[in-house]
Amino acid sequence: MDLSGKIALVTGGARGIGQRIVLALAESGCHVIVSDIDFEGAKQTADVVQQKGVKSLALQADVSSADDVSAMIDKSIEMFGRIDILVNNAGITRDNLLIRMKEEDWDLVLRINLKGAFLCTKQVIRPMMKQRSGKVINIASVVGVMGNAGQANYSASKAGMIGLTKSAAKEVAGKNIQINAIAPGFIQTEMTDHLREDVKETYMASIPAKVFGTPQDVANAVLFLASPMADYITGQVVHVDGGLVM
Ligand SMILES: NC(=O)c1ccc[n+]([C@@H]2O[C@H](COP(=O)([O-])OP(=O)(O)OC[C@H]3O[C@@H](n4cnc5c(N)ncnc54)[C@H](O)[C@@H]3O)[C@@H](O)[C@H]2O)c1
């Protein structure tokens, strides 16, 4: 995929899926802004990006803070002049059965996963409207579509992201801005590493492809949606899940 010269901003880009998305965009020729609440991690990733011969900027931002997000977008525009691609990837889990779920864990997950995507999308839309082009890609989850016991807060946040994707896509489709979501299934990262072996086996049994996904599988879908090949695709949810949801 050739995305030479495009400016991309990835939230939660310090590790895991976000980091692979950052590197894949850089390998396709994008200059990449690596944003994360973990500044050291963002810096390390940005250093790797620069070794690939494109420009990079590491920024510390908590996506659930309107002030942080506003500063993140301003700094990016100041440095690169525009943002062509925004990937809303930052996300967390705080799993528990609903009956035991603490209100603060509900609020935290909704605030980072859903409000974070709202704030970043809202802030980037104005410059994208001015430049009359842009791509926003929201990293949702299959559990936002099918639900998951023990993840009521996370599933609600990801279902909300899908609603946000479709509504925002309708609002800006006429301005040549495409907004899509990706719904990964079980992807091997730090987020899933800590799960018990029996839980992993149960997941595996329900995946028709009989293999877990990799961050690269998600990054591949991002590259497609970020490219001109997807210019006529908006408001969609692309499942990257080995057939888990169909
Ligand atoms: N791993 C999976 O199986 C899977 C499946 C479906 C969807 N997802 C989604 O993919 C995305 C990335 O997941 P991952 O597995 O790479 O997770 P991860 O925990 O490995 O990485 C998440 C990144 O987000 C950052 N982050 C956390 N809170 C933040 C905040 N408030 N502001 C900015 N950055 C913040 C973290 O520092 C970290 O770098 C998440 O949105 C997750 O919900 C993951």
PDBQT file of the ligand as one rigid body, heavy atoms in Angstrom, charges set to zero:
ROOT
HETATM    1  N1  LIG A 301      -6.156  -7.392  21.794  1.00  0.00    +0.000 N 
HETATM    2  C1  LIG A 301      -7.344  -7.745  21.341  1.00  0.00    +0.000 C 
HETATM    3  O1  LIG A 301      -7.670  -8.934  21.252  1.00  0.00    +0.000 OA
HETATM    4  C2  LIG A 301      -8.334  -6.718  20.888  1.00  0.00    +0.000 A 
HETATM    5  C3  LIG A 301      -9.509  -7.157  20.304  1.00  0.00    +0.000 A 
HETATM    6  C4  LIG A 301     -10.433  -6.224  19.868  1.00  0.00    +0.000 A 
HETATM    7  C5  LIG A 301     -10.178  -4.884  20.011  1.00  0.00    +0.000 A 
HETATM    8  N2  LIG A 301      -9.030  -4.473  20.594  1.00  0.00    +0.000 N 
HETATM    9  C6  LIG A 301      -8.826  -3.022  20.719  1.00  0.00    +0.000 C 
HETATM   10  O2  LIG A 301      -7.609  -2.661  20.102  1.00  0.00    +0.000 OA
HETATM   11  C7  LIG A 301      -7.066  -1.505  20.754  1.00  0.00    +0.000 C 
HETATM   12  C8  LIG A 301      -5.627  -1.793  21.150  1.00  0.00    +0.000 C 
HETATM   13  O3  LIG A 301      -5.614  -2.937  21.989  1.00  0.00    +0.000 OA
HETATM   14  P1  LIG A 301      -4.279  -3.676  22.448  1.00  0.00    +0.000 P 
HETATM   15  O4  LIG A 301      -4.629  -5.096  22.611  1.00  0.00    +0.000 OA
HETATM   16  O5  LIG A 301      -3.160  -3.274  21.578  1.00  0.00    +0.000 OA
HETATM   17  O6  LIG A 301      -4.128  -3.034  23.919  1.00  0.00    +0.000 OA
HETATM   18  P2  LIG A 301      -2.823  -2.653  24.757  1.00  0.00    +0.000 P 
HETATM   19  O7  LIG A 301      -3.307  -2.592  26.164  1.00  0.00    +0.000 OA
HETATM   20  O8  LIG A 301      -1.688  -3.532  24.418  1.00  0.00    +0.000 OA
HETATM   21  O9  LIG A 301      -2.486  -1.174  24.239  1.00  0.00    +0.000 OA
HETATM   22  C9  LIG A 301      -3.346  -0.081  24.486  1.00  0.00    +0.000 C 
HETATM   23  C10 LIG A 301      -2.565   1.221  24.379  1.00  0.00    +0.000 C 
HETATM   24  O10 LIG A 301      -3.472   2.292  24.714  1.00  0.00    +0.000 OA
HETATM   25  C11 LIG A 301      -2.812   3.171  25.627  1.00  0.00    +0.000 C 
HETATM   26  N3  LIG A 301      -3.788   3.873  26.463  1.00  0.00    +0.000 N 
HETATM   27  C12 LIG A 301      -4.514   3.369  27.487  1.00  0.00    +0.000 A 
HETATM   28  N4  LIG A 301      -5.273   4.314  28.024  1.00  0.00    +0.000 NA
HETATM   29  C13 LIG A 301      -5.042   5.460  27.326  1.00  0.00    +0.000 A 
HETATM   30  C14 LIG A 301      -5.539   6.786  27.399  1.00  0.00    +0.000 A 
HETATM   31  N5  LIG A 301      -6.418   7.153  28.338  1.00  0.00    +0.000 N 
HETATM   32  N6  LIG A 301      -5.106   7.700  26.501  1.00  0.00    +0.000 NA
HETATM   33  C15 LIG A 301      -4.183   7.340  25.567  1.00  0.00    +0.000 A 
HETATM   34  N7  LIG A 301      -3.671   6.107  25.453  1.00  0.00    +0.000 NA
HETATM   35  C16 LIG A 301      -4.100   5.174  26.322  1.00  0.00    +0.000 A 
HETATM   36  C17 LIG A 301      -1.899   2.270  26.440  1.00  0.00    +0.000 C 
HETATM   37  O11 LIG A 301      -0.869   2.995  27.091  1.00  0.00    +0.000 OA
HETATM   38  C18 LIG A 301      -1.396   1.293  25.377  1.00  0.00    +0.000 C 
HETATM   39  O12 LIG A 301      -0.242   1.786  24.734  1.00  0.00    +0.000 OA
HETATM   40  C19 LIG A 301      -7.992  -1.217  21.946  1.00  0.00    +0.000 C 
HETATM   41  O13 LIG A 301      -8.923  -0.219  21.595  1.00  0.00    +0.000 OA
HETATM   42  C20 LIG A 301      -8.689  -2.539  22.151  1.00  0.00    +0.000 C 
HETATM   43  O14 LIG A 301      -9.946  -2.381  22.779  1.00  0.00    +0.000 OA
HETATM   44  C21 LIG A 301      -8.086  -5.354  21.046  1.00  0.00    +0.000 A 
ENDROOT
TORSDOF 0
